């Protein structure tokens, strides 16, 4: 029979990989989301009230955490804008910084029935959130990954969001279509390969590299492709929103200007880093 373990025993197993504060937070997340044990429960009783099957499950999950697997993949969900999004290997785990991007899009959205395109949807956290924040919006989510499309569809269904899903490579030659989007938003890959050495192993070894990295000699690869696509698919006065590598925000602004965007603005993330940028394409429509 599996013996009960204490909260301290659990989090100390993770200290070879994480600082104590982060190790404690990971254990609390695991225990609350998968076993409905609150922090006071852990402090008072540890895992005494778990069944034998639950203790075996906990043991297997702790092995995964000790191997560096992110807790979000172990629990199968990640919080974003107050909602629980399903995540699994093959899709990027939503980051809290990206919530600012969604809030900015909602703030700037003035159309009564806006048509919104999310390029590189991943888990669907941006597309689903915008569909729920702006109920009359017509939201389309696009990704090259079949896994991302599958996970986005699952999150849209479980959270009650209406989306159109497109399986497409934004880097492939695009056939210009009729302009019909009011807003295009994207959080594309923006970490240069040379920056990988400074990243935590739980990201490097478990999250999809194609959703993270760009070549050192072409850090704006996706931004340029998306901006050019936006030129053909944004309505006059349409807005393009990006999450960016803070080191390349100025270069992104220059690129947008060269591609014909104006009224370019930037915004910091909650940690004070310049991370978001927007620009308007074409002539601004007058309010009627």
C-alpha positions as CSV (number, residue, x, y, z in Angstrom):
1,X,0.0,0.0,0.0
2,X,1.3,3.5,-0.9
3,X,2.1,5.6,2.2
4,X,0.7,9.1,2.5
5,X,3.2,11.9,2.0
6,X,3.4,15.5,3.3
7,X,3.3,18.7,1.4
8,X,6.9,19.3,2.4
9,X,8.0,16.0,1.1
10,X,6.3,16.7,-2.2
11,X,7.7,20.1,-2.9
12,X,11.2,19.3,-1.8
13,X,11.4,16.6,-4.5
14,X,11.2,19.4,-7.1
15,X,14.0,21.7,-5.6
16,X,16.7,20.2,-7.9
17,X,14.8,21.9,-10.7
18,X,13.0,24.8,-9.2
19,X,13.4,27.4,-6.5
20,X,11.5,26.5,-3.3
21,X,8.8,29.1,-3.9
22,X,8.1,27.8,-7.4
23,X,8.3,24.2,-6.3
24,X,5.6,24.9,-3.6
25,X,3.4,26.6,-6.2
26,X,3.7,23.7,-8.6
27,X,2.7,21.2,-5.9
28,X,-0.3,23.3,-4.8
29,X,-1.5,23.6,-8.4
30,X,-1.2,19.9,-8.9
31,X,-3.0,19.0,-5.7
32,X,-5.8,21.4,-6.1
33,X,-6.5,20.8,-9.8
34,X,-6.2,17.0,-9.8
35,X,-7.1,16.0,-6.3
36,X,-9.2,18.9,-5.0
37,X,-6.9,19.4,-2.0
38,X,-6.6,23.0,-0.8
39,X,-3.5,24.5,0.7
40,X,-4.9,24.1,4.2
41,X,-5.7,20.5,3.5
42,X,-2.1,19.9,2.5
43,X,-0.7,21.6,5.5
44,X,-3.0,19.7,7.9
45,X,-3.3,16.3,6.4
46,X,-1.0,15.9,3.5
47,X,-2.3,13.1,1.3
48,X,-3.8,11.0,4.1
49,X,-7.3,11.3,2.6
50,X,-6.4,10.2,-0.9
51,X,-7.4,6.7,-2.0
52,X,-4.8,4.2,-3.0
53,X,-5.6,4.8,-6.6
54,X,-5.2,8.5,-6.2
55,X,-1.8,8.0,-4.4
56,X,-0.6,5.9,-7.3
57,X,-1.7,8.7,-9.7
58,X,0.0,11.3,-7.6
59,X,3.2,9.2,-7.6
60,X,3.2,9.0,-11.4
61,X,2.5,12.7,-11.8
62,X,5.3,13.6,-9.4
63,X,7.7,11.5,-11.5
64,X,6.7,13.5,-14.5
65,X,7.2,16.8,-12.6
66,X,10.6,15.6,-11.4
67,X,11.5,14.9,-15.0
68,X,11.0,18.6,-15.8
69,X,7.5,18.3,-17.4
70,X,5.5,21.5,-16.9
71,X,2.7,21.1,-14.4
72,X,0.2,22.4,-17.0
73,X,0.9,19.3,-19.2
74,X,0.6,17.1,-16.1
75,X,-2.7,18.5,-15.1
76,X,-3.9,19.0,-18.6
77,X,-5.0,22.6,-18.2
78,X,-3.7,26.1,-17.9
79,X,-5.4,29.2,-16.5
80,X,-6.0,32.1,-18.9
81,X,-8.2,35.2,-18.3
82,X,-10.0,33.4,-15.5
83,X,-10.8,30.3,-17.6
84,X,-9.2,26.8,-17.6
85,X,-7.8,25.9,-21.1
86,X,-7.0,22.3,-22.0
87,X,-3.3,22.0,-23.0
88,X,-1.2,19.0,-24.0
89,X,2.1,18.3,-25.7
90,X,2.2,19.9,-29.1
91,X,0.7,23.2,-28.1
92,X,2.3,26.1,-26.3
93,X,1.2,26.7,-22.7
94,X,-0.6,30.1,-22.4
95,X,1.4,32.8,-20.6
96,X,-0.2,35.4,-18.3
97,X,1.5,38.2,-20.4
98,X,-0.7,37.3,-23.3
99,X,-3.8,38.3,-21.4
100,X,-2.7,41.9,-21.9
101,X,-2.9,41.4,-25.6
102,X,-6.4,40.2,-25.5
103,X,-7.5,43.0,-23.2
104,X,-5.9,45.5,-25.7
105,X,-7.7,44.0,-28.6
106,X,-11.0,44.2,-26.7
107,X,-10.3,47.8,-25.7
108,X,-9.6,48.9,-29.3
109,X,-12.4,46.9,-31.0
110,X,-15.1,49.4,-32.1
111,X,-16.9,47.5,-34.8
112,X,-20.4,46.1,-33.9
113,X,-19.7,42.7,-35.5
114,X,-16.0,42.6,-35.8
115,X,-14.3,40.0,-37.9
116,X,-11.1,38.8,-36.1
117,X,-8.3,36.5,-37.3
118,X,-5.9,34.9,-34.8
119,X,-2.8,33.6,-36.6
120,X,-0.9,30.8,-34.9
121,X,-3.8,29.9,-32.5
122,X,-2.0,27.2,-30.5
123,X,-4.3,26.2,-27.6
124,X,-6.8,28.8,-28.8
125,X,-6.4,31.0,-25.7
126,X,-6.5,34.2,-27.7
127,X,-9.2,33.2,-30.2
128,X,-11.5,31.7,-27.7
129,X,-11.0,34.5,-25.2
130,X,-11.8,37.2,-27.8
131,X,-14.9,35.3,-29.0
132,X,-16.1,35.3,-25.4
133,X,-15.1,38.9,-24.6
134,X,-16.7,40.2,-27.8
135,X,-19.9,38.1,-28.2
136,X,-20.9,39.4,-31.6
137,X,-17.4,38.9,-33.1
138,X,-16.8,36.5,-35.9
139,X,-13.5,34.9,-34.9
140,X,-11.3,32.7,-37.1
141,X,-8.3,30.8,-35.7
142,X,-5.5,29.6,-38.0
143,X,-2.5,27.3,-37.4
144,X,-0.1,25.1,-39.3
145,X,-0.4,22.4,-36.6
146,X,-3.2,19.9,-36.7
147,X,-2.7,19.3,-33.0
148,X,-3.3,23.1,-32.3
149,X,-6.5,23.0,-34.4
150,X,-7.7,20.0,-32.5
151,X,-6.9,21.6,-29.1
152,X,-8.4,24.9,-30.1
153,X,-11.6,23.2,-31.2
154,X,-11.8,21.3,-27.9
155,X,-11.4,24.5,-25.9
156,X,-13.9,26.4,-28.0
157,X,-16.4,23.6,-27.5
158,X,-15.9,23.3,-23.7
159,X,-15.9,27.1,-23.1
160,X,-18.8,27.8,-25.5
161,X,-17.0,29.9,-28.1
162,X,-18.0,30.0,-31.8
163,X,-14.9,29.8,-34.0
164,X,-14.0,29.1,-37.6
165,X,-10.8,27.0,-37.8
166,X,-8.2,27.1,-40.6
167,X,-5.3,24.6,-41.1
168,X,-2.8,26.8,-42.9
169,X,0.9,27.7,-43.1
170,X,1.2,31.5,-42.9
171,X,4.8,31.2,-44.3
172,X,3.6,29.5,-47.5
173,X,2.8,31.7,-50.5
174,X,-0.6,33.2,-49.9
175,X,-3.2,33.8,-52.6
176,X,-4.5,37.3,-51.9
177,X,-8.2,37.2,-51.0
178,X,-10.8,39.9,-50.4
179,X,-10.2,42.1,-47.4
180,X,-12.6,41.1,-44.8
181,X,-11.0,41.3,-41.3
182,X,-11.3,44.2,-38.9
183,X,-8.6,42.8,-36.6
184,X,-5.7,40.4,-37.0
185,X,-3.9,39.3,-33.9
186,X,-0.9,37.0,-33.5
187,X,1.6,35.8,-30.9
188,X,4.0,34.1,-33.3
189,X,7.3,32.4,-32.5
190,X,9.9,35.1,-31.6
191,X,12.7,33.5,-29.5
192,X,16.0,33.4,-31.4
193,X,17.9,30.1,-31.3
194,X,20.8,31.8,-29.5
195,X,18.5,32.6,-26.6
196,X,17.7,29.0,-25.9
197,X,20.6,28.6,-23.4
198,X,18.9,31.0,-21.0
199,X,15.6,29.1,-21.0
200,X,14.4,26.6,-18.4
201,X,14.6,23.0,-19.4
202,X,10.9,22.4,-18.7
203,X,10.3,24.7,-21.7
204,X,13.1,23.5,-23.9
205,X,12.4,19.8,-23.5
206,X,8.6,19.8,-23.5
207,X,7.0,22.7,-25.3
208,X,6.9,22.6,-29.2
209,X,10.0,24.3,-30.6
210,X,8.2,25.3,-33.7
211,X,5.9,27.5,-31.5
212,X,8.9,29.2,-29.8
213,X,11.9,29.6,-32.0
214,X,13.0,31.6,-35.1
215,X,16.4,31.6,-36.8
216,X,19.0,34.0,-35.4
217,X,19.4,35.7,-38.7
218,X,15.6,36.2,-39.4
219,X,13.9,37.1,-36.0
220,X,11.0,38.8,-37.8
221,X,10.2,35.9,-40.2
222,X,6.7,35.4,-39.0
223,X,6.0,39.1,-38.4
224,X,6.8,40.0,-41.9
225,X,4.7,37.2,-43.4
226,X,1.8,38.1,-41.2
227,X,2.0,41.8,-42.0
228,X,2.1,41.1,-45.7
229,X,-0.9,38.8,-45.3
230,X,-2.7,41.5,-43.3
231,X,-2.2,44.0,-46.1
232,X,-4.5,41.9,-48.3
233,X,-7.0,40.8,-45.7
234,X,-7.6,43.7,-43.4
235,X,-10.5,46.1,-44.2
236,X,-9.6,49.8,-44.5
237,X,-8.7,51.0,-41.1
238,X,-8.2,47.5,-39.9
239,X,-5.8,46.8,-37.0
240,X,-2.9,44.4,-36.6
241,X,-1.8,43.3,-33.1
242,X,1.3,41.4,-32.2
243,X,3.0,40.0,-29.1
244,X,6.8,40.5,-29.6
245,X,10.3,39.8,-28.4
246,X,11.0,43.0,-26.4
247,X,14.4,43.3,-28.0
248,X,12.9,43.4,-31.4
249,X,10.0,45.8,-30.8
250,X,11.6,48.8,-32.5
251,X,12.5,46.6,-35.5
252,X,8.9,45.4,-35.6
253,X,7.6,48.9,-35.6
254,X,10.0,49.9,-38.5
255,X,8.8,46.8,-40.4
256,X,5.1,47.7,-39.9
257,X,5.8,51.3,-41.1
258,X,7.6,50.0,-44.2
259,X,4.6,47.7,-44.9
260,X,2.2,50.6,-44.9
261,X,0.9,50.6,-41.3
262,X,0.3,53.8,-39.4
263,X,-0.7,54.9,-35.9
264,X,1.8,52.4,-34.6
265,X,1.7,52.0,-30.8
266,X,3.4,49.8,-28.2
267,X,2.4,48.6,-24.8
268,X,4.2,47.0,-21.9
269,X,3.4,43.6,-20.3
270,X,2.4,43.4,-16.6
271,X,6.1,43.0,-15.8
272,X,7.1,46.3,-17.4
273,X,8.6,44.9,-20.6
274,X,7.7,46.4,-23.9
275,X,6.0,43.4,-25.5
276,X,3.0,44.4,-27.6
277,X,2.5,46.5,-30.8
278,X,-0.4,47.5,-33.0
279,X,-0.8,49.4,-36.2
280,X,-3.6,50.5,-38.6
281,X,-3.6,49.7,-42.3
282,X,-5.3,51.8,-44.9
283,X,-7.5,54.8,-44.6
284,X,-9.3,55.2,-41.3
285,X,-13.1,55.0,-41.8
286,X,-15.1,57.9,-40.4
287,X,-17.7,57.2,-37.8
288,X,-21.3,57.6,-39.0
